């Protein structure tokens, strides 16, 4: 009859599974900590996205970009000369180019 469990042991096992003492001050402190983390995250997000918006606005202003067509024209003007110089360099070095 080794399967018998005394009442006191059964009660101890039950208490281990279901803790009854929850400290409300610890819960309140944890909630405040999570609230502070949430506030910090919101502030950091605003700083990052606000900074990125400011940078994009300044770049668009410096490049005098008014619409999407201006972006395409400026991109083409900036990138094509580099490709042409790379093609010329490749020809000078004897590489095959595909025009």
Secondary structure, 3 states (H helix, E strand, C coil): CCCCCCHHHHHHHHHHHCCCCCCHHHHHHHHHHHHHHHHHHHHHHHHHHHHHHHHHHHHHHHCCCCCHHHHHHHHHHHHHHHHHHHHHHHHHHCCCCCC
